Amino acid sequence: MIENQLSITKFQLLFVLIQTQIGIGLLSLPNVVQESAKGDGWLSIIFAGLVIQVLLVIYWLLFKKFPSDMLTDINRKLLGNIVGRTVNTVVYFYFILTGGTLTILMVKILNEQLLPLTPGWVLSFLVIASSVYLTVSNLRIIARFFVLASFWIVVLVGITLLTVWGPKEILFILPIGSAGTKNILLGSNSALLSMLGFEALLFLFPFVIRNTKGVLKTASYANLFVTSFYTFVTFLCLITFSPEQLQQIREPVLFLFRGLSYRLLDRLDFIFLSIWIIPMTSSIIMYLFLASKSLSSRDKTYKKTVLVNGIILFGISLVPHTDKITDTLTQFVSYLSYAIVIGLPSILLLLSFTYKKHEKGEAV
């Protein structure tokens, strides 16, 4: 088990997973799933949530056998030292590229929607510097920040509820299932990529106090909340905008708020985006943590690794933010995620049944 001062509770794990999963992908998700699933895009998100739940069960079964090890430790045990280290390097590149891609997308949206006159590199530096500042601390401090920052997610949910009373057209999603199973599954693939972050459990499991009981339930609650929130927001967009409008609006979630105006509040899209910076930054913080832990599990070298990775993230964020380059980078990360998030844990679980000297974990 990880040292006590570095451990976190299951309550903290719940909010860490929620904050990591909820990120920048939500803003464009209705546009993305509508391309293939049309009015059934909300069904695609529900199916993606079910797939994530299956993956969480796979993770749990794997860590029942290795309750004190992170993913990188399990790789070396089951794949051997040479192959394990090679795979760990790929895992590191996945986390660092994902963090870099999130930073690029975040800066791009802030430049387009909120701060058009601020140079992109300034925004990148501010986001990454604050992320490094928190990540160099131990996981318990990071988790405490995520718990406190989750208050703003409640505020975001409250702001989203204000859009319920606007003009809606339920016919946009009828008849249910008309897109066909194939298209709904294609939409769920896009939704799954927007809901990444649950794979943080592959590194967080050994840090959880008494991790032999209740971790799967905690991760499931986090997945249920994220899936429900994403489905709700996407459903609102699907019945608010016509299919033709959704094809033209890249971030339809922000457009939900532009038609709302109150005496004390105006431009709710700016308020929403300003608050949304917190969960977006939280995702970057966690991916920076995961990338650093995949290279260095020792406290003595961890802080230096975080600083180096912060510099690397800043370098990646300086890539030109053109649509073509951004789409190419996002697609590459999505392909890599299949191997790391789905393929690797499944293979390790199969190999674990032949591993004789594994640690025995108690049932959840």
Secondary structure, DSSP 8 states (H G I E B T S, - for coil): ---GGG-B-HHHHHHHHHHHHSSTHHHHHHHHHHHHHGGGHHHHHHHHHHHHHHHHHHHHHHHHH-TT--HHHHHHHHH-HHHHHHHHHHHHHHHHHHHHHHHHHHHHHIIIII-TTS-HHHHHHHHHHHHHHHHTS-HHHHHHHHHHHHHHHHHHHHHHHGGGGS---GGGG-STTTT-HHHHHHHHHHHHHHTTTGGGHHHHGGGBTTTTSSHHHHHHHHHHHHHHHHHHHHHHHHHHS-HHHHHH-S-HHHHHHHT---SS---HHHHHHHHHHHHHHHHHHHHHHHHHHHH--SHHHHHHHHHHHHHHHHHHHTS---HHHHHHHHHHHHHHHIIIIIIHHHHHHHHHTT-TT-------
